[in-house]
Amino acid sequence: MSLEELGRMTLKEFINSPKIPVIAVLDNIRSALNVGSIFRTADAFAIEKIIICGISATPPNREINKTAIGATDSVSWEYVENISDAISHLKINGYTIAGIEQTDQAVLLGQTPINFEKIAVIFGNEVDGLSDEIINDLDLCIEIPQHGTKHSLNVSVCAGIVLWEITKNHL
């Protein structure tokens, strides 16, 4: 089906439409392909913004474009080099800060209500997870329940699952 047949908004309509008060923060994501996938997910769920930090690639980038498929034009984003600066700014602006990480304080996604007026969700590096320096700045740590032999998911898959769970009641 075409976008028109699917009833999708034009780029201009989407940019001007209300967004869900969720911000995805990318903490040192190594793969530009993962960054692009998260842009595409952010577009699908109409989240407010992406904040890109550290070594994460930023648009324009050929690898990001491969998976974003134009979502870098529809999703608002900014680059903040230092993740601690990004978190401080978000807290000042009333966002609950949630990190996606396996810790002894983590709540399980889907088993704990995540109903905050404004929330920033931090997704960490594919190997090292979230930066150690920010763990104590989190208001909430979220873990995706897993039942297999692997202890983690690809960061873009993780973003899709978490952003869906947080935004599904807004769509």
C-alpha positions as CSV (number, residue, x, y, z in Angstrom):
1,M,0.0,0.0,0.0
2,S,1.1,3.5,-0.7
3,L,1.6,6.1,2.1
4,E,-1.6,7.8,0.9
5,E,-3.5,4.5,1.1
6,L,-2.1,3.9,4.6
7,G,-3.4,7.3,5.7
8,R,0.1,8.5,6.7
9,M,0.8,12.2,7.2
10,T,3.1,14.1,5.0
11,L,6.5,15.0,6.3
12,K,5.4,18.6,7.0
13,E,2.2,17.4,8.8
14,F,4.2,15.0,10.9
15,I,6.8,17.6,11.9
16,N,4.0,19.9,13.0
17,S,1.9,17.2,14.8
18,P,1.9,16.8,18.6
19,K,4.6,14.4,19.9
20,I,4.6,12.0,22.8
21,P,6.7,13.5,25.6
22,V,9.4,10.8,25.4
23,I,13.1,11.5,24.5
24,A,15.5,8.8,23.5
25,V,19.0,9.5,24.7
26,L,21.8,7.6,22.9
27,D,24.8,7.0,25.1
28,N,27.9,6.1,23.0
29,I,26.2,3.9,20.4
30,R,29.0,2.6,18.2
31,S,27.0,1.5,15.2
32,A,25.5,4.2,13.0
33,L,23.1,1.5,11.7
34,N,21.7,1.2,15.2
35,V,21.4,5.0,15.5
36,G,19.4,4.9,12.2
37,S,17.1,2.2,13.4
38,I,16.3,4.1,16.5
39,F,15.5,7.2,14.4
40,R,13.0,5.0,12.4
41,T,11.5,3.7,15.6
42,A,11.2,7.3,17.0
43,D,9.3,8.3,13.9
44,A,7.0,5.3,14.1
45,F,6.0,6.1,17.7
46,A,6.0,9.9,17.3
47,I,8.4,10.6,20.2
48,E,9.5,14.1,20.9
49,K,13.2,13.9,20.2
50,I,16.5,12.0,20.1
51,I,19.5,13.3,22.0
52,I,22.8,11.8,20.7
53,C,25.8,11.7,23.0
54,G,29.5,10.8,23.0
55,I,30.8,8.7,20.1
56,S,27.4,8.1,18.6
57,A,27.2,9.0,14.9
58,T,25.0,11.9,13.9
59,P,23.2,12.8,10.7
60,P,24.0,13.3,8.0
61,N,25.6,9.9,7.8
62,R,25.4,7.3,5.1
63,E,25.1,4.3,7.6
64,I,22.4,6.1,9.6
65,N,20.4,6.7,6.4
66,K,20.5,3.0,5.4
67,T,18.3,2.1,8.4
68,A,16.6,5.5,9.2
69,I,15.1,5.7,5.6
70,G,14.4,9.4,6.0
71,A,13.5,9.5,9.7
72,T,16.4,11.9,10.3
73,D,14.2,14.5,8.5
74,S,11.1,13.8,10.6
75,V,12.5,13.3,14.1
76,S,13.9,16.2,16.0
77,W,17.4,15.6,17.3
78,E,20.4,17.2,18.9
79,Y,23.9,16.3,19.7
80,V,25.2,16.8,23.3
81,E,28.8,15.6,23.7
82,N,28.7,14.8,27.4
83,I,25.8,12.6,28.6
84,S,25.9,14.1,32.1
85,D,25.2,17.6,30.6
86,A,22.3,16.1,28.7
87,I,20.8,14.5,31.8
88,S,21.2,17.7,33.8
89,H,19.4,19.7,31.2
90,L,16.6,17.1,31.0
91,K,16.1,17.0,34.8
92,I,15.9,20.8,34.9
93,N,13.1,20.6,32.3
94,G,11.1,18.1,34.4
95,Y,12.0,14.8,32.7
96,T,12.1,11.5,34.6
97,I,15.4,9.9,33.6
98,A,15.2,6.1,32.9
99,G,18.2,4.0,32.0
100,I,17.9,0.7,30.2
101,E,20.3,-1.5,32.0
102,Q,20.6,-4.6,34.1
103,T,21.2,-3.6,37.7
104,D,20.2,-4.8,41.1
105,Q,17.7,-1.8,41.2
106,A,16.1,-2.4,37.8
107,V,12.4,-2.8,37.4
108,L,11.1,-5.3,34.8
109,L,9.5,-3.7,31.7
110,G,5.9,-4.7,31.4
111,Q,5.6,-5.6,35.1
112,T,5.9,-2.1,36.5
113,P,3.8,0.8,35.3
114,I,5.9,3.5,33.6
115,N,3.5,6.5,33.7
116,F,5.5,9.7,33.8
117,E,4.4,13.0,32.3
118,K,7.8,13.4,30.6
119,I,10.4,10.7,30.4
120,A,13.9,10.5,28.9
121,V,15.0,6.9,28.1
122,I,18.8,6.3,27.9
123,F,20.1,3.5,25.7
124,G,23.7,2.6,26.1
125,N,26.7,1.3,24.2
126,E,26.3,-2.1,22.5
127,V,29.2,-3.7,24.6
128,D,29.5,-1.6,27.8
129,G,25.9,-0.5,28.4
130,L,25.3,2.8,30.1
131,S,28.2,5.0,31.1
132,D,29.1,4.3,34.8
133,E,29.2,8.0,35.5
134,I,25.4,8.4,35.0
135,I,24.0,5.4,36.9
136,N,23.5,7.4,40.1
137,D,21.7,10.1,38.1
138,L,18.9,7.8,37.0
139,D,15.5,8.1,38.5
140,L,14.6,4.6,37.3
141,C,16.4,1.6,35.7
142,I,14.5,-0.6,33.4
143,E,15.3,-4.2,32.3
144,I,13.6,-6.2,29.6
145,P,12.8,-9.6,30.9
146,Q,14.6,-12.3,28.9
147,H,14.4,-16.0,29.1
148,G,17.1,-17.3,26.7
149,T,20.8,-17.9,27.0
150,K,21.9,-14.5,26.0
151,H,21.9,-11.7,28.5
152,S,21.2,-8.7,26.2
153,L,19.4,-7.6,23.1
154,N,20.7,-5.4,20.2
155,V,20.3,-1.8,21.3
156,S,18.0,-0.9,18.4
157,V,15.8,-3.9,19.2
158,C,15.8,-2.9,22.8
159,A,14.8,0.7,21.8
160,G,11.9,-0.7,19.8
161,I,10.6,-2.8,22.7
162,V,11.0,-0.1,25.3
163,L,9.7,2.8,23.3
164,W,6.6,0.7,22.3
165,E,5.9,-0.2,25.9
166,I,6.2,3.4,27.0
167,T,4.3,5.0,24.1
168,K,1.6,2.5,23.4
169,N,-1.0,4.1,25.5
170,H,-0.5,7.5,23.8
171,L,-1.0,6.3,20.2
